[in-house]
Amino acid sequence: MKHPFHDDEVQRLREQLRERIDVAAKSVAEVLQVATDLLLAIPHWEVDPEADAGTIEARPIAEMMTPEQAADYLGVKAQTLAVWRSTRRYSLPFVKVGRNIRYRKGDLDKFLQRRTENRGCEDD
């Protein structure tokens, strides 16, 4: 025999639990997003391979740019970069952490260098 009060109470507690789980999941996702942004924003260091074997010299890892910053740097729209990423039209390296996309300034410079053409007259 079912007890209506008991079933209603169980249902109420289930709904309350679902709501709290949803809130907690959103909070965890927000914390992960902030942590990812922080990790991408702080300067990182790498060992200089050209340094003497007996010494450790560090240099900053290349500056990371958002798609909007990279687009401004290249003189295109951020949406153009999104199309290039999805279609793989150009071999323009990018870093993806979670849903965040970043470009290294050095990779953008190399991309521009590869695409630079010199069709003018040569100096005599």
DSSP file (Angstrom, degrees, kcal/mol; ACC not computed):
  #  RESIDUE AA STRUCTURE BP1 BP2  ACC     N-H-->O    O-->H-N    N-H-->O    O-->H-N    TCO  KAPPA ALPHA  PHI   PSI    X-CA   Y-CA   Z-CA
    1    1 A M              0   0    0      0, 0.0     2,-0.2     0, 0.0     0, 0.0   0.000 360.0 360.0 360.0 131.5    0.0    0.0    0.0
    2    2 A K        -     0   0    0      4,-0.0     3,-0.1     1,-0.0     0, 0.0  -0.524 360.0-141.9 -83.1 147.9    1.4    3.4   -1.0
    3    3 A H     >  -     0   0    0     -2,-0.2     4,-2.2     1,-0.2     3,-0.3  -0.935   7.1-157.4-108.7 109.4    1.6    6.3    1.4
    4    4 A P  H  > S+     0   0    0      0, 0.0     4,-2.3     0, 0.0     5,-0.2   0.865  92.7  52.5 -56.5 -39.4    0.7    9.5   -0.5
    5    5 A F  H  > S+     0   0    0      1,-0.2     4,-2.2     2,-0.2     5,-0.2   0.919 109.5  49.5 -63.2 -41.6    2.5   11.7    2.0
    6    6 A H  H  > S+     0   0    0     -3,-0.3     4,-2.5     2,-0.2    -1,-0.2   0.922 111.3  48.1 -63.9 -45.5    5.6    9.6    1.7
    7    7 A D  H  X S+     0   0    0     -4,-2.2     4,-2.4     1,-0.2    -1,-0.2   0.894 112.5  49.0 -63.2 -40.9    5.6    9.7   -2.1
    8    8 A D  H  X S+     0   0    0     -4,-2.3     4,-2.4    -5,-0.2    -1,-0.2   0.896 111.5  49.4 -64.8 -40.3    5.1   13.5   -2.2
    9    9 A E  H  X S+     0   0    0     -4,-2.2     4,-2.4    -5,-0.2    -2,-0.2   0.913 111.3  48.8 -65.5 -43.2    7.9   14.0    0.3
   10   10 A V  H  X S+     0   0    0     -4,-2.5     4,-2.3     2,-0.2    -2,-0.2   0.926 112.1  49.0 -62.5 -44.8   10.3   11.8   -1.7
   11   11 A Q  H  X S+     0   0    0     -4,-2.4     4,-2.3     2,-0.2    -2,-0.2   0.908 110.9  50.2 -61.9 -42.7    9.3   13.7   -4.9
   12   12 A R  H  X S+     0   0    0     -4,-2.4     4,-2.3     1,-0.2    -1,-0.2   0.913 111.4  48.2 -62.1 -43.4    9.9   17.1   -3.2
   13   13 A L  H  X S+     0   0    0     -4,-2.4     4,-2.4     2,-0.2    -1,-0.2   0.871 110.0  52.6 -66.7 -36.7   13.3   16.0   -1.9
   14   14 A R  H  X S+     0   0    0     -4,-2.3     4,-2.6     2,-0.2    -2,-0.2   0.931 110.5  47.2 -62.6 -45.9   14.3   14.7   -5.4
   15   15 A E  H  X S+     0   0    0     -4,-2.3     4,-2.4     2,-0.2    -2,-0.2   0.911 111.9  50.5 -62.2 -42.4   13.4   18.1   -7.0
   16   16 A Q  H  X S+     0   0    0     -4,-2.3     4,-2.1     1,-0.2    -1,-0.2   0.903 111.2  49.0 -62.3 -41.4   15.3   19.9   -4.3
   17   17 A L  H  X S+     0   0    0     -4,-2.4     4,-2.5     2,-0.2    -2,-0.2   0.917 109.9  51.2 -64.5 -43.7   18.3   17.7   -4.8
   18   18 A R  H  X S+     0   0    0     -4,-2.6     4,-2.5     1,-0.2    -2,-0.2   0.919 110.1  49.9 -59.5 -44.0   18.1   18.3   -8.6
   19   19 A E  H  X S+     0   0    0     -4,-2.4     4,-2.2     1,-0.2    -1,-0.2   0.914 112.0  47.0 -62.0 -43.1   18.0   22.0   -8.1
   20   20 A R  H  X S+     0   0    0     -4,-2.1     4,-2.4     2,-0.2    -1,-0.2   0.874 111.3  51.4 -68.8 -36.4   21.0   22.0   -5.8
   21   21 A I  H  X S+     0   0    0     -4,-2.5     4,-2.8     2,-0.2    -2,-0.2   0.917 109.6  50.7 -65.0 -42.5   23.0   19.8   -8.2
   22   22 A D  H  X S+     0   0    0     -4,-2.5     4,-2.2     2,-0.2    -2,-0.2   0.921 111.6  47.3 -60.2 -44.6   22.2   22.2  -11.1
   23   23 A V  H  X S+     0   0    0     -4,-2.2     4,-2.1     1,-0.2    -1,-0.2   0.923 113.6  48.0 -63.2 -44.2   23.4   25.2   -9.0
   24   24 A A  H  X S+     0   0    0     -4,-2.4     4,-2.5     1,-0.2    -2,-0.2   0.904 110.5  51.4 -64.0 -41.4   26.6   23.3   -8.0
   25   25 A A  H  X S+     0   0    0     -4,-2.8     4,-2.4     1,-0.2    -1,-0.2   0.904 110.3  48.9 -64.0 -41.4   27.3   22.2  -11.6
   26   26 A K  H  X S+     0   0    0     -4,-2.2     4,-2.3     2,-0.2    -1,-0.2   0.898 110.9  51.0 -64.3 -39.6   27.0   25.8  -12.8
   27   27 A S  H  X S+     0   0    0     -4,-2.1     4,-2.4     2,-0.2    -2,-0.2   0.916 110.3  48.5 -63.8 -43.3   29.3   27.0  -10.1
   28   28 A V  H  X S+     0   0    0     -4,-2.5     4,-2.6     2,-0.2    -2,-0.2   0.918 111.1  50.7 -63.1 -43.2   31.9   24.4  -10.9
   29   29 A A  H  X S+     0   0    0     -4,-2.4     4,-2.2     1,-0.2    -1,-0.2   0.903 110.9  48.9 -61.8 -41.2   31.7   25.3  -14.6
   30   30 A E  H  X S+     0   0    0     -4,-2.3     4,-2.3     2,-0.2    -1,-0.2   0.907 111.1  49.7 -65.2 -41.5   32.1   29.0  -13.8
   31   31 A V  H  X S+     0   0    0     -4,-2.4     4,-2.6     1,-0.2    -2,-0.2   0.918 111.0  49.5 -63.5 -43.5   35.1   28.2  -11.5
   32   32 A L  H  X S+     0   0    0     -4,-2.6     4,-2.4     2,-0.2    -1,-0.2   0.890 110.0  51.4 -62.8 -39.2   36.7   26.2  -14.3
   33   33 A Q  H  X S+     0   0    0     -4,-2.2     4,-2.5     2,-0.2    -2,-0.2   0.928 111.8  45.9 -63.7 -45.0   36.2   29.0  -16.8
   34   34 A V  H  X S+     0   0    0     -4,-2.3     4,-2.5     2,-0.2    -2,-0.2   0.911 112.9  50.6 -64.3 -42.2   37.8   31.5  -14.5
   35   35 A A  H  X S+     0   0    0     -4,-2.6     4,-2.6     2,-0.2    -2,-0.2   0.906 110.8  49.2 -63.6 -41.1   40.7   29.2  -13.8
   36   36 A T  H  X S+     0   0    0     -4,-2.4     4,-2.1     2,-0.2    -2,-0.2   0.933 111.3  48.9 -63.2 -46.6   41.2   28.5  -17.5
   37   37 A D  H  X S+     0   0    0     -4,-2.5     4,-1.4     1,-0.2    -2,-0.2   0.902 111.9  50.1 -59.3 -41.2   41.2   32.3  -18.3
   38   38 A L  H  X S+     0   0    0     -4,-2.5     4,-2.1     1,-0.2     3,-0.3   0.928 109.4  50.0 -64.1 -45.7   43.7   32.8  -15.5
   39   39 A L  H  < S+     0   0    0     -4,-2.6    -1,-0.2     1,-0.2    -2,-0.2   0.868 113.1  46.9 -62.3 -36.3   46.1   30.1  -16.7
   40   40 A L  H  < S+     0   0    0     -4,-2.1    -1,-0.2    -5,-0.2    24,-0.2   0.755 113.6  49.4 -75.7 -23.3   46.0   31.6  -20.2
   41   41 A A  H  < S+     0   0    0     -4,-1.4    -2,-0.2    -3,-0.3    -1,-0.2   0.812  91.7  83.1 -87.7 -31.5   46.5   35.1  -18.9
   42   42 A I  S  < S-     0   0    0     -4,-2.1     2,-0.2    -5,-0.1     0, 0.0  -0.481  88.5-105.7 -77.8 144.9   49.5   34.7  -16.6
   43   43 A P        -     0   0    0      0, 0.0     2,-0.3     0, 0.0    -1,-0.1  -0.448  35.5-156.9 -68.8 137.9   52.9   34.7  -18.2
   44   44 A H        -     0   0    0     17,-0.2    17,-3.1    -2,-0.2     2,-0.4  -0.750   4.7-140.4-110.2 161.7   54.5   31.2  -18.4
   45   45 A W  E     -A   60   0A   0     -2,-0.3     2,-0.3    15,-0.3    13,-0.0  -0.929  13.1-171.2-126.5 147.0   58.2   30.5  -18.6
   46   46 A E  E     -A   59   0A   0     13,-2.5    13,-2.3    -2,-0.4     2,-0.3  -0.945  33.9 -99.7-132.0 156.7   60.2   28.0  -20.6
   47   47 A V  E     -A   58   0A   0     -2,-0.3    11,-0.2    11,-0.2     9,-0.0  -0.561  36.9-118.9 -76.7 136.9   63.9   27.0  -20.4
   48   48 A D    >   -     0   0    0      9,-2.8     3,-1.5    -2,-0.3     9,-0.3  -0.665  18.5-157.3 -76.6 114.6   66.0   28.6  -23.1
   49   49 A P  T 3  S+     0   0    0      0, 0.0    -1,-0.2     0, 0.0    -2,-0.0   0.704  90.4  59.2 -68.3 -17.5   67.5   25.7  -25.1
   50   50 A E  T 3  S+     0   0    0      2,-0.0     3,-0.1    -3,-0.0    -2,-0.1   0.471  83.7 106.3 -89.2  -1.3   70.4   27.8  -26.3
   51   51 A A  S <  S-     0   0    0     -3,-1.5    -4,-0.0     6,-0.2     5,-0.0  -0.343  86.9 -82.0 -73.6 159.1   71.6   28.6  -22.8
   52   52 A D    >   -     0   0    0      1,-0.1     3,-1.2     2,-0.1    -1,-0.1  -0.246  38.1-119.1 -58.4 149.1   74.7   26.9  -21.4
   53   53 A A  T 3  S+     0   0    0      1,-0.3    -1,-0.1    -3,-0.1    -2,-0.1   0.813 112.1  52.9 -62.2 -30.6   74.2   23.4  -20.1
   54   54 A G  T 3  S+     0   0    0      2,-0.0     2,-0.3     0, 0.0    -1,-0.3   0.585 106.3  60.1 -83.6  -9.3   75.3   24.4  -16.6
   55   55 A T    <   -     0   0    0     -3,-1.2     2,-0.6     2,-0.0    -4,-0.0  -0.848  69.3-142.2-119.4 155.2   72.9   27.3  -16.3
   56   56 A I        +     0   0    0     -2,-0.3     2,-0.5    -9,-0.0    -3,-0.1  -0.953  23.1 176.9-116.3 112.8   69.2   27.6  -16.4
   57   57 A E        -     0   0    0     -2,-0.6    -9,-2.8    -9,-0.3     2,-0.3  -0.949  11.9-156.5-114.9 136.4   67.9   30.6  -18.1
   58   58 A A  E     -A   47   0A   0     -2,-0.5   -11,-0.2   -11,-0.2   -13,-0.0  -0.820   9.1-173.4-112.2 151.7   64.2   31.2  -18.5
   59   59 A R  E     -A   46   0A   0    -13,-2.3   -13,-2.5    -2,-0.3     2,-0.1  -0.975  36.1 -93.7-137.1 153.3   62.4   33.3  -21.0
   60   60 A P  E     -A   45   0A   0      0, 0.0   -15,-0.3     0, 0.0     2,-0.1  -0.385  39.8-115.0 -68.7 142.6   58.7   34.0  -21.2
   61   61 A I        -     0   0    0    -17,-3.1   -17,-0.2     1,-0.2     3,-0.1  -0.451  55.0 -72.1 -69.8 151.2   56.5   31.8  -23.4
   62   62 A A        -     0   0    0      1,-0.1    -1,-0.2    -2,-0.1   -18,-0.1  -0.025  58.2 -94.9 -49.9 143.8   55.0   33.6  -26.3
   63   63 A E        -     0   0    0     -3,-0.1    42,-2.2     1,-0.1     2,-0.4  -0.338  38.4-136.2 -60.6 137.0   52.2   36.1  -25.6
   64   64 A M  E     -B  104   0B   0    -24,-0.2     2,-0.4    40,-0.2    40,-0.2  -0.823  18.8-163.2-100.8 136.8   48.8   34.6  -26.0
   65   65 A M  E     -B  103   0B   0     38,-3.2    38,-2.5    -2,-0.4     0, 0.0  -0.910  18.4-122.5-119.6 145.4   46.1   36.5  -27.8
   66   66 A T     >  -     0   0    0     -2,-0.4     4,-2.9    36,-0.2     5,-0.2  -0.340  39.3-102.2 -70.7 164.5   42.3   36.1  -27.9
   67   67 A P  H  > S+     0   0    0      0, 0.0     4,-2.5     0, 0.0     5,-0.2   0.873 125.1  52.7 -57.8 -35.7   40.7   35.6  -31.3
   68   68 A E  H  > S+     0   0    0      2,-0.2     4,-2.2     1,-0.2     5,-0.2   0.926 111.4  45.0 -65.9 -43.6   39.6   39.2  -31.3
   69   69 A Q  H  > S+     0   0    0      2,-0.2     4,-2.4     1,-0.2    -1,-0.2   0.916 114.4  48.9 -64.9 -43.0   43.2   40.4  -30.6
   70   70 A A  H  X S+     0   0    0     -4,-2.9     4,-2.3     2,-0.2    -2,-0.2   0.901 109.9  51.9 -63.8 -40.8   44.6   38.1  -33.2
   71   71 A A  H  X>S+     0   0    0     -4,-2.5     5,-2.4    -5,-0.2     4,-1.5   0.924 110.2  48.2 -62.8 -44.3   42.1   39.2  -35.8
   72   72 A D  H  <5S+     0   0    0     -4,-2.2    -1,-0.2     1,-0.2    -2,-0.2   0.916 111.1  51.5 -59.4 -43.1   43.0   42.9  -35.1
   73   73 A Y  H  <5S+     0   0    0     -4,-2.4    -2,-0.2     1,-0.2    -1,-0.2   0.878 115.7  40.5 -62.2 -39.5   46.7   42.0  -35.4
   74   74 A L  H  <5S-     0   0    0     -4,-2.3    -1,-0.2    -5,-0.1    -2,-0.2   0.616 111.7-118.3 -86.0 -13.5   46.1   40.3  -38.7
   75   75 A G  T  <5S+     0   0    0     -4,-1.5     2,-0.2     1,-0.3    -3,-0.2   0.796  77.6 106.2  80.4  28.6   43.7   42.9  -40.0
   76   76 A V  S   <S-     0   0    0     -5,-2.4    -1,-0.3    -6,-0.2     2,-0.2  -0.736  74.8 -89.9-126.4 177.7   40.7   40.4  -40.4
   77   77 A K    >>  -     0   0    0     -2,-0.2     4,-1.5     1,-0.1     3,-0.5  -0.605  29.6-121.3 -88.4 152.9   37.5   39.8  -38.5
   78   78 A A  H 3> S+     0   0    0      1,-0.2     4,-1.9    -2,-0.2     5,-0.1   0.855 115.4  58.9 -59.6 -35.0   37.3   37.4  -35.6
   79   79 A Q  H 3> S+     0   0    0      1,-0.2     4,-2.1     2,-0.2    -1,-0.2   0.847 100.0  57.2 -63.8 -33.2   34.7   35.5  -37.5
   80   80 A T  H <> S+     0   0    0     -3,-0.5     4,-2.6     2,-0.2    -1,-0.2   0.921 105.6  49.6 -63.1 -43.3   37.2   35.0  -40.3
   81   81 A L  H  X S+     0   0    0     -4,-1.5     4,-2.5     1,-0.2    -2,-0.2   0.895 108.3  53.9 -61.6 -38.8   39.5   33.3  -37.9
   82   82 A A  H  X S+     0   0    0     -4,-1.9     4,-2.3     2,-0.2    -1,-0.2   0.904 109.7  47.5 -62.4 -40.6   36.7   31.1  -36.7
   83   83 A V  H  X S+     0   0    0     -4,-2.1     4,-2.7     2,-0.2     5,-0.3   0.924 110.9  51.1 -65.8 -43.9   36.0   30.0  -40.3
   84   84 A W  H  X>S+     0   0    0     -4,-2.6     4,-1.3     1,-0.2     5,-0.8   0.895 111.3  49.0 -60.5 -39.5   39.7   29.4  -40.9
   85   85 A R  H  <5S+     0   0    0     -4,-2.5    -1,-0.2     2,-0.2    -2,-0.2   0.941 115.0  42.8 -64.6 -46.3   39.8   27.2  -37.8
   86   86 A S  H  <5S+     0   0    0     -4,-2.3    -2,-0.2     1,-0.2    -1,-0.2   0.849 123.9  35.4 -73.3 -33.2   36.8   25.2  -38.7
   87   87 A T  H  <5S-     0   0    0     -4,-2.7    -1,-0.2    -5,-0.2    -2,-0.2   0.563  97.0-134.9 -94.4  -9.2   37.6   24.7  -42.4
   88   88 A R  T  <5 +     0   0    0     -4,-1.3    -3,-0.2    -5,-0.3    -4,-0.1   0.870  48.8 155.5  55.1  38.2   41.4   24.4  -41.8
   89   89 A R      < +     0   0    0     -5,-0.8     2,-0.3    -6,-0.3    -4,-0.1   0.900  64.3  24.3 -62.4 -42.9   41.8   26.8  -44.7
   90   90 A Y  S    S-     0   0    0     -6,-0.3     2,-1.8     2,-0.1    -1,-0.1  -0.906  83.3-117.1-122.2 152.2   45.2   28.0  -43.5
   91   91 A S        +     0   0    0     -2,-0.3    -6,-0.1    20,-0.1    -2,-0.0  -0.537  55.9 151.2 -87.5  73.5   47.7   26.3  -41.2
   92   92 A L        -     0   0    0     -2,-1.8    -2,-0.1    -8,-0.1    16,-0.1  -0.900  41.5-134.7-106.1 104.2   47.5   28.9  -38.5
   93   93 A P        +     0   0    0      0, 0.0     2,-0.3     0, 0.0    11,-0.3  -0.238  28.5 176.4 -62.1 145.0   48.2   27.3  -35.2
   94   94 A F        -     0   0    0      9,-0.1     2,-0.5    -9,-0.0     9,-0.2  -0.969  26.3-126.5-143.6 159.7   46.0   28.0  -32.2
   95   95 A V  E     -C  102   0C   0      7,-3.5     7,-2.6    -2,-0.3     2,-0.5  -0.913  20.3-164.8-109.4 131.7   45.7   26.8  -28.6
   96   96 A K  E     +C  101   0C   0     -2,-0.5     2,-0.5     5,-0.2     5,-0.2  -0.967  11.7 174.3-121.7 119.7   42.4   25.4  -27.3
   97   97 A V  E >  S-C  100   0C   0      3,-2.2     3,-2.3    -2,-0.5     2,-0.3  -0.962  72.5 -44.9-122.1 110.8   41.9   25.0  -23.6
   98   98 A G  T 3  S-     0   0    0     -2,-0.5   -65,-0.0     1,-0.3     0, 0.0  -0.544 123.7 -28.1  63.8-125.8   38.3   24.0  -22.9
   99   99 A R  T 3  S+     0   0    0     -2,-0.3     2,-0.4    -3,-0.1    -1,-0.3   0.369 115.8 107.9-100.5   4.9   36.3   26.3  -25.2
  100  100 A N  E <   -C   97   0C   0     -3,-2.3    -3,-2.2   -34,-0.0     2,-0.4  -0.663  52.9-159.3 -86.1 135.5   38.9   29.0  -25.1
  101  101 A I  E     +C   96   0C   0     -2,-0.4     2,-0.3    -5,-0.2    -5,-0.2  -0.936  13.4 175.8-113.2 135.0   40.9   29.7  -28.2
  102  102 A R  E     -C   95   0C   0     -7,-2.6    -7,-3.5    -2,-0.4     2,-0.4  -0.980  16.1-150.4-137.7 151.9   44.2   31.6  -28.0
  103  103 A Y  E     -B   65   0B   0    -38,-2.5   -38,-3.2    -2,-0.3     2,-0.4  -0.952  17.7-128.3-119.9 141.0   46.9   32.5  -30.6
  104  104 A R  E  >  -B   64   0B   0     -2,-0.4     4,-1.9   -11,-0.3     3,-0.3  -0.735  15.5-135.8 -85.7 135.9   50.6   32.9  -30.0
  105  105 A K  H  > S+     0   0    0    -42,-2.2     4,-2.5    -2,-0.4     5,-0.2   0.895 105.3  55.9 -57.9 -41.3   52.0   36.2  -31.3
  106  106 A G  H  > S+     0   0    0    -43,-0.2     4,-2.3     1,-0.2    -1,-0.2   0.875 105.8  51.1 -60.5 -37.7   55.0   34.3  -32.8
  107  107 A D  H  > S+     0   0    0     -3,-0.3     4,-2.3     2,-0.2    -1,-0.2   0.877 109.4  50.5 -66.6 -37.1   52.7   32.0  -34.7
  108  108 A L  H  X S+     0   0    0     -4,-1.9     4,-2.4     2,-0.2    -2,-0.2   0.907 110.0  50.2 -66.0 -40.6   50.9   35.0  -36.1
  109  109 A D  H  X S+     0   0    0     -4,-2.5     4,-2.4     2,-0.2    -2,-0.2   0.917 111.5  47.9 -62.4 -43.4   54.2   36.6  -37.2
  110  110 A K  H  X S+     0   0    0     -4,-2.3     4,-2.6     2,-0.2    -2,-0.2   0.897 110.0  53.1 -63.8 -40.2   55.3   33.4  -38.9
  111  111 A F  H  X S+     0   0    0     -4,-2.3     4,-1.5     1,-0.2    -2,-0.2   0.933 111.0  46.0 -59.4 -47.2   51.9   33.1  -40.6
  112  112 A L  H  < S+     0   0    0     -4,-2.4     4,-0.5     1,-0.2    -2,-0.2   0.888 111.6  52.2 -63.5 -39.2   52.3   36.7  -42.0
  113  113 A Q  H >< S+     0   0    0     -4,-2.4     3,-1.0     1,-0.2    -2,-0.2   0.915 108.7  49.8 -64.2 -42.7   55.9   36.0  -43.0
  114  114 A R  H 3< S+     0   0    0     -4,-2.6    -1,-0.2     1,-0.2    -2,-0.2   0.817 113.5  46.9 -64.2 -30.0   54.8   32.9  -45.0
  115  115 A R  T 3< S+     0   0    0     -4,-1.5     2,-0.4    -5,-0.2    -1,-0.2   0.426  86.8 109.9 -94.4   0.9   52.1   34.8  -46.7
  116  116 A T    <   -     0   0    0     -3,-1.0     2,-0.4    -4,-0.5    -3,-0.0  -0.640  49.6-167.1 -81.1 128.8   54.3   37.8  -47.6
  117  117 A E        -     0   0    0     -2,-0.4     2,-0.6     2,-0.0     3,-0.1  -0.915  14.8-154.6-116.5 143.5   55.0   38.1  -51.3
  118  118 A N        +     0   0    0     -2,-0.4    -2,-0.0     1,-0.1     0, 0.0  -0.877  31.7 151.0-116.9  96.1   57.6   40.3  -52.9
  119  119 A R        +     0   0    0     -2,-0.6    -1,-0.1     2,-0.1     3,-0.1   0.256  39.7 107.2-109.8  10.3   56.5   41.0  -56.4
  120  120 A G  S    S-     0   0    0      1,-0.2     2,-0.2    -3,-0.1    -2,-0.1  -0.214  83.2 -75.7 -80.7 177.2   58.1   44.4  -56.8
  121  121 A C        -     0   0    0      1,-0.1     2,-0.2    -2,-0.0    -1,-0.2  -0.473  51.0-114.8 -71.4 142.5   61.2   45.3  -58.8
  122  122 A E        -     0   0    0     -2,-0.2     2,-0.1     1,-0.1    -1,-0.1  -0.536  31.8-106.5 -78.2 145.8   64.5   44.1  -57.4
  123  123 A D              0   0    0     -2,-0.2    -1,-0.1     1,-0.1     0, 0.0  -0.461 360.0 360.0 -70.2 142.5   66.9   46.8  -56.3
  124  124 A D              0   0    0     -2,-0.1    -1,-0.1    -3,-0.0    -2,-0.0   0.453 360.0 360.0 -85.1 360.0   69.9   47.2  -58.6
